[in-house]
Amino acid sequence: MNAPPAPAVFPPLPQDVPLSDLQREVIALKREKQAVILAHNYQCEDIQGVADFVGDSLGLAYRAAETSSPTIVFCGVHFMAETAKIVNPGRRVLLPDMEAGCSLADSCPAEKLAAARKADPSLYVVAYINCSAAVKALSDVICTSGNASKIVGRVPADRPVLFVPDQNLGRWVSARTGRPMRLWPGNCYAHVQFTPGALLRAKAAHPGAPVVAHPECTEAVRDIADMVCSTELMVAWCREQSAGTIIVATESGMIHRLRREVPLKTFVAAPTDRCSCNECKFMKMNTLQKVRDCLVKGSPEITLPEEIRSRAEIPLRRMLEWSR
């Protein structure tokens, strides 16, 4: 019988890591093309190294809106690039690999959500931002993992809530708010691979190391964690910990950002029962070479019908108003 994989350990980042030739070429191209490069927290380290901004999908979309660049290169998955287009309709949005999808977004097809709304018009649909533009257009309000509890707390008390598409995040929010909700049967395939057994083995291998987990993990994993929060909140939480080693239960690309912003700590990628770390195959479809190629070619480009884009922007703006 094979032994379970050991956790992947990422010690403090060495200083003055040199750029590769391809990274320097990408930086020169983005200046030539007047482009801004946005990289999600789960992207590869070499892509994060050339990005103008690294963060979560909504934060990146609005970061782009603050710049004057006519072209946005969104290094993430398809729904994220769509979100950037929703809030930046006059700009060209490029996605290095158009096939970079999302199991969570795919779990909630727009036609099925439309049918659910038709069957029960009283539903108030709260959509986690990890969904397609078409699903956003059918929703009443959008939320992120960081503000979901606050947003759900603002939903009119007399309306039944349908939370889409992540049932694990929805269950966590329902417990925090005390608000009963119907949960769409979707999940992130990468986050549900974490198991209590694998996490407990990681804790045994690193005594005293606290665990931070994303709410897309299962309830059994969240119960073991010392902190459950969004990727953006993970940075501040890890910085505040006195422990020198922290176990991170989310997509392992997040550790690249943590090592840059919290440079004196060692981070351990929480393992699954099958591998020593956990990567999203869709996020990793983007490569630095594809970033270079999309800058050279000006494609693939994200396009949205204006009817869908404008309708999807309404629940996004409602979320921003409710988050103040």
C-alpha positions in Angstrom: 0.0 0.0 0.0 1.4 3.4 -1.0 2.0 5.9 1.8 0.0 9.1 1.7 1.7 12.1 0.0 3.7 14.4 2.2 2.6 18.1 2.3 4.4 20.4 -0.1 6.4 23.0 1.9 7.2 26.5 0.7 9.9 28.1 2.8 10.5 31.9 3.0 11.1 33.3 -0.5 14.7 34.2 -1.3 15.3 37.9 -2.2 16.0 39.2 -5.6 14.7 36.4 -7.7 15.7 37.2 -11.3 13.2 37.5 -14.1 13.4 34.9 -16.9 13.9 36.0 -20.6 10.2 35.2 -21.3 9.0 37.3 -18.4 11.1 40.3 -19.6 9.6 39.8 -23.1 6.1 39.8 -21.7 6.8 43.0 -19.6 8.1 44.7 -22.8 5.1 43.6 -24.8 2.5 44.9 -22.2 4.2 48.3 -22.3 4.3 48.3 -26.1 0.6 47.3 -26.3 -0.5 49.5 -23.4 -1.9 46.5 -21.7 -2.5 45.8 -18.0 -2.0 42.2 -16.8 -4.2 40.9 -14.1 -3.3 37.6 -12.4 -5.6 35.7 -10.1 -4.2 34.4 -6.8 -4.2 30.8 -8.2 -2.0 31.5 -11.3 1.5 30.1 -11.7 4.3 32.0 -10.1 5.9 33.2 -13.3 2.6 34.8 -14.4 2.1 36.4 -11.0 5.7 37.8 -11.4 4.8 39.8 -14.5 1.3 41.0 -13.4 0.4 44.6 -12.6 -2.1 43.3 -10.1 -2.6 40.0 -8.3 -5.8 39.3 -6.4 -9.3 37.8 -6.5 -11.5 38.1 -9.5 -13.7 41.0 -8.5 -10.9 43.0 -7.1 -8.9 42.6 -10.2 -11.8 43.6 -12.5 -12.1 46.9 -10.6 -8.4 47.4 -10.5 -8.4 47.3 -14.2 -11.1 50.0 -14.2 -8.8 52.3 -12.3 -6.2 52.2 -15.1 -6.1 53.9 -18.5 -5.0 50.8 -20.4 -7.1 50.0 -23.4 -6.3 46.3 -23.1 -6.8 43.9 -20.2 -5.1 40.6 -20.1 -6.9 38.5 -17.5 -4.9 35.5 -16.3 -7.5 33.4 -14.7 -10.5 31.4 -15.8 -13.3 32.3 -18.2 -15.9 33.7 -15.8 -13.3 36.0 -14.3 -12.5 37.5 -17.7 -16.2 37.9 -18.3 -16.5 39.8 -15.0 -13.7 42.2 -16.1 -15.6 42.8 -19.4 -18.9 43.4 -17.5 -17.3 46.3 -15.5 -15.0 47.5 -18.4 -17.3 47.4 -21.4 -15.2 49.8 -23.5 -12.0 47.9 -23.2 -10.6 44.8 -24.9 -10.3 41.9 -22.5 -8.0 39.0 -23.4 -7.9 35.5 -21.9 -4.7 33.7 -22.6 -6.5 30.3 -23.0 -10.2 30.5 -23.9 -10.6 26.9 -22.7 -9.7 27.8 -19.1 -13.1 27.1 -17.6 -14.4 26.3 -14.1 -16.1 23.3 -12.7 -18.1 25.4 -10.3 -19.3 27.9 -12.9 -20.2 24.9 -15.2 -22.3 23.3 -12.4 -24.9 26.1 -12.8 -26.0 26.5 -16.5 -28.0 29.6 -17.1 -30.9 27.7 -18.6 -31.3 25.6 -15.5 -31.3 28.7 -13.3 -33.8 30.3 -15.5 -36.1 27.2 -15.1 -35.7 27.4 -11.3 -36.7 31.0 -11.3 -39.7 30.3 -13.5 -40.8 27.5 -11.3 -40.7 29.7 -8.2 -40.8 33.5 -9.0 -40.5 34.4 -5.3 -36.9 33.2 -5.2 -34.2 35.8 -4.4 -31.0 34.6 -6.2 -27.7 35.3 -4.5 -24.9 34.3 -6.9 -21.4 33.7 -5.9 -19.2 35.6 -8.3 -17.8 32.3 -9.6 -20.5 31.9 -12.2 -21.0 32.9 -15.8 -22.1 36.3 -17.1 -25.4 34.7 -18.2 -26.0 33.4 -14.6 -25.1 36.8 -13.1 -27.7 38.4 -15.5 -30.4 36.1 -14.0 -29.4 36.9 -10.4 -30.6 39.5 -7.9 -27.3 40.2 -6.2 -23.7 38.9 -6.5 -21.4 38.1 -3.6 -17.8 37.1 -3.0 -16.5 34.7 -0.4 -15.4 37.7 1.5 -18.7 39.6 1.7 -21.2 36.7 1.2 -22.4 36.8 4.8 -23.0 40.6 4.7 -24.8 40.3 1.4 -27.1 37.5 2.5 -27.9 39.5 5.6 -29.2 42.3 3.4 -31.7 40.1 1.4 -35.3 41.0 2.3 -36.5 38.7 5.1 -39.7 37.7 3.3 -37.9 36.3 0.3 -36.7 32.7 0.0 -33.0 32.6 -1.0 -31.5 30.5 -3.6 -27.7 30.5 -3.3 -25.8 29.5 -6.4 -23.6 27.8 -7.4 -21.4 26.7 -4.5 -23.2 24.6 -1.9 -20.2 24.5 0.5 -19.8 28.3 0.6 -23.6 28.5 0.8 -23.8 26.2 3.8 -21.0 28.1 5.6 -22.8 31.4 5.0 -26.2 30.0 6.1 -24.6 28.8 9.4 -22.9 32.2 10.0 -26.0 34.3 9.2 -28.7 31.9 10.5 -30.5 32.4 7.2 -32.1 29.3 5.7 -31.2 29.0 2.0 -31.8 26.7 -0.9 -28.3 25.6 -2.1 -27.5 24.9 -5.7 -25.7 21.5 -5.9 -22.4 22.8 -7.2 -18.8 22.8 -6.0 -15.2 23.5 -6.9 -13.6 20.2 -7.8 -10.2 21.4 -6.5 -11.5 22.5 -3.1 -13.5 19.4 -2.4 -10.4 17.2 -2.8 -9.2 18.3 0.6 -10.1 15.8 3.2 -10.0 15.8 7.1 -7.6 12.9 7.1 -5.1 14.5 4.8 -5.4 17.8 6.7 -4.8 16.1 10.0 -1.7 14.4 8.6 -0.4 17.8 7.6 -1.0 19.1 11.1 0.8 16.1 12.6 3.8 16.7 10.3 3.9 20.4 11.3 3.0 20.6 15.1 1.6 24.0 16.1 1.0 25.2 12.5 -2.4 26.9 12.2 -4.7 26.0 9.3 -6.4 28.6 7.1 -9.0 27.2 4.7 -11.2 28.6 1.9 -15.0 28.3 2.5 -15.4 26.3 -0.7 -13.9 23.4 1.2 -16.2 20.9 2.7 -17.7 21.4 6.2 -15.6 18.6 7.6 -12.4 20.4 6.5 -13.6 23.8 7.6 -14.2 22.4 11.1 -10.5 21.5 11.4 -9.3 24.9 10.3 -8.3 27.7 12.6 -9.6 30.3 10.2 -12.0 30.1 7.2 -11.9 33.1 4.9 -11.5 34.4 1.4 -8.1 34.5 -0.4 -7.9 38.2 0.1 -8.4 37.9 3.9 -5.8 35.0 4.0 -3.0 37.5 3.4 -3.8 39.7 6.4 -4.6 36.7 8.7 -1.3 34.9 7.9 0.6 38.1 8.5 -0.9 38.4 12.0 0.0 34.9 13.1 2.8 34.3 15.5 3.5 30.9 14.1 6.3 30.6 11.6 4.6 27.9 9.6 1.0 28.0 8.3 -1.0 25.3 6.5 -3.0 26.6 3.6 -6.1 24.8 2.3 -6.9 26.4 -1.0 -5.5 26.2 -4.5 -1.7 26.0 -4.1 -1.1 29.1 -6.4 -2.2 31.2 -3.5 1.1 30.3 -1.7 3.1 32.3 -4.3 1.3 35.5 -3.3 1.6 34.7 0.4 5.3 34.1 0.1 5.7 37.5 -1.5 3.5 39.5 0.9 4.3 37.5 4.1 8.0 36.7 3.3 9.3 35.5 6.7 6.9 32.6 7.1 6.9 29.0 5.7 3.7 27.9 4.0 2.5 24.3 3.6 0.1 23.4 0.8 -2.6 21.3 2.4 -2.4 17.9 0.6 -5.2 15.8 -0.7 -5.3 12.0 -0.4 -3.9 11.8 -3.9 -1.2 14.4 -4.2 1.1 16.6 -2.0 -0.6 19.8 -3.2 -3.7 20.9 -4.9 -3.8 22.7 -8.2 -6.8 23.7 -10.4 -6.2 22.3 -13.8 -8.2 25.1 -15.4 -6.2 27.9 -13.8 -3.0 26.2 -14.9 -4.1 26.1 -18.5 -2.8 29.7 -18.7 0.9 29.7 -19.2 3.5 32.5 -19.6 3.9 31.6 -23.2 0.2 31.9 -23.8 0.3 35.3 -22.1 3.0 36.4 -24.5 1.1 35.0 -27.5 -2.2 36.8 -26.6 -0.3 40.1 -26.3 1.2 39.6 -29.7 -2.0 38.5 -31.5 -4.5 40.5 -29.5 -6.6 37.4 -29.0 -8.4 35.4 -27.7 -10.8 38.1 -26.8 -13.8 38.0 -24.4 -17.0 39.3 -26.0 -20.5 39.6 -24.4 -23.9 40.5 -25.9 -24.7 43.9 -24.5 -28.0 42.7 -23.1 -26.3 40.1 -21.0 -23.5 42.4 -20.0 -25.8 45.2 -18.9 -28.1 42.9 -17.0 -25.1 41.2 -15.3 -23.8 44.6 -14.1 -27.0 45.4 -12.1 -26.5 42.7 -9.4 -22.8 43.5 -9.3 -23.5 47.1 -8.6 -26.1 46.1 -6.0 -23.4 44.1 -4.2 -21.1 47.1 -4.2 -23.9 49.3 -2.7 -24.7 46.7 0.0 -21.0 46.2 0.8 -20.5 49.9 1.8 
